[in-house]
């Protein structure tokens, strides 16, 4: 065991963030799945524009997607504890249109199965 191994707690991953990595803003997401993958397309929907432009596609296993969901829920809980509750408009509105799962849609070349 090297000196660096002793300094790093077990089960902790070092993450390298490339200096040339640009952040991507998304205000629209499409969520689809196949039997083995969850696909999230993050897009920008601009006012007066008929199409959303996909800026990033994330593909992960269903288990990893569920872990991301849990981590995001924990992070939102911490955010709300500091800044107050995030309110979502009632009824079928913009949030439902922008961030609802599209049941049965599958990535190209894969058969749809079940609902998202």
Buried (B, 14 or more C-beta within 10 A) or exposed (E): EEEEEEEEEEEEEEEEEEEEEEEEEBEBBBBBBBEEBBBBBBBBBEEEEEEBEBBEEBBBEEEEBEEBEEEEEEEEEEEEEEEEEEEEEEEEEEEEEBEEBEEEBBBEEBEBEEEB
